[in-house]
Amino acid sequence: MDDGSEGDVSDVWTEQAVLDGLGVTEDALAIGTAVNVTVAVSVHVLEERPDDDSDDFDHVVEASLNLTSGRLVVLGCTDYLPGAARFDMPAGWTRIRASRRNLAAAVHAGMGSDEAPETTEQLRLQAWPAPYSQPHIIKRWTHPDA
């Protein structure tokens, strides 16, 4: 989210957003996960669009985010906002790519998925300056029970 955002993404979780694993407002994004426990997150601030490596991931989505403050804030749904990780970026529109992997192993392990690296869901966020464009589902993973 933008550092100046109110951060209310409670209304973004439509049925489609849940399927996409992506909820969007102008200044905040909500990234869905396959499990309801801790996931491993890495953040990569880039100068330009990264290469497509979606073959290495299970689910990949992109969306635009307006960083009017020039600071990207990354936090989980139960994290404390003042203590959240912050990253300096150019002010204005930013493209965020969320790439998730290890989803089947995490779902199979369930509530204990975050107890071992081989079952922990992994989320990589990549951010780079880019003009606004519509959200895009690059690669879709379907939950085995769907």
N, C-alpha and C positions, 0 to 999 in steps of 0.2 A: 504494500500500500504506500501511497504518498505520505510523507511525514506530516503533512497538514490535513490528512483525511480524517473524517469522522469514523471511518472504518466499519460502518454498519453494512454487513453483507448478509444480514438475516433474510432479506427478501429475494436474494439471487438464486436460492436453491429450488428452482422449478424441477419438474420431473426430468426435463431435457438436460438441465445443468448437472443433475446427479448422474445421469448416464454419461455425460461428457467429462465429468470430474472437473468442471470449470464453471465458476460463477463470476460474473463480470459487472463492475460498476465503472464509472469513469476514472476514479482514483483509487480503486481497491480491487483486488482479485482474490477469489477463494479457490483453492486447489483441493479437490477431493482426494481422499486416500482409500485404499482397499480395506484397510484395517483401522480399528479405533484404538490404537495404542501409539507409542512413540515410533516415528519413522526417521530414517537418516536423511538429513537435508544438506545439500551443498549449494552454494550461491556463487555464480560466476558473472562478474561485471565485465562486459566486453565492449569494444569500440565499434564493432560491426556485426552483422548477422553471421552466426556460426554455420559451419557446414552441417548438412543433414546427416545425422548418425542415428536416425530413428530405428534402424535395424537392431541396435544394441539395447533397445528399450521396449517395454510392453505397451505403454500408453504415452502419447505425446500430444500436447495441446499448446497453442499460442494465443495470446491476446495482447491488446494494447492497454497501456496504463499511463495516465497523465500525471507525471511527477512535477507538479508546479513548484514544489519546494526544492527540487534537485536532490532529494534524499529518499532512497528506497528503504522501507521498513519491512522486515521479514519476521513473522511470528506465527506460532501455532495457535489453534483456537483456544487453548487454555493458558497461553503465555501472558505475561504481564507486559503491557505496552511500553511503559517507561524503560524496561530492561531489554527490549527487543533489539535484535541486530539491525544496524543502520549502515547503508552504503551510499556514498556520494556518487551522483550521476549527473549528467547534464539535465537541466530543467527542461521540461516539455515531454512530448510523447516518447514512450519507451515501449519496446516490444519485450514480452516475457515469454520464454518457452519453458514449459514444465514437462520434464521427461521422467517417467516413473518406471521402475523395473523391480523384479523379484516379487511380483504381485501374487502369482500362484502359490509360491512357497509361503508367503506371509499369510495369505488367506487360509491355507491348509493348517498352519501353526496356530492361527487364531489369536487369542488374547496373550499367548506366550511368544508371539512372533518377534518381539523386540528383545528377546533374551539371547539371541545368537545372530551373528552377521549373516549366516546363510538363510535365515528366515526373515530378516528385517527388510521391510519395504524401503526402497531407496528413491529419493526425489532429488533431481538436479534442476535447479532454476538457473536459466541463463537470461541476462538482461542486457539490452543494447539500445542506443538511441535509434528511433525509426519513426516515420510518420504513422499516424493512426491507420489501422486496417482492421477489418472484421475479425472476430475470433475464428480460429481454424483448428479443427481436429486433424492432426497429421496422421496419427495412428491410434486406433481404438482397441482397448482390451475389454473383453467381456467377462464378467464374473462367472465362474463355473456354474453357479446356481441360477443364473439369469435365463 
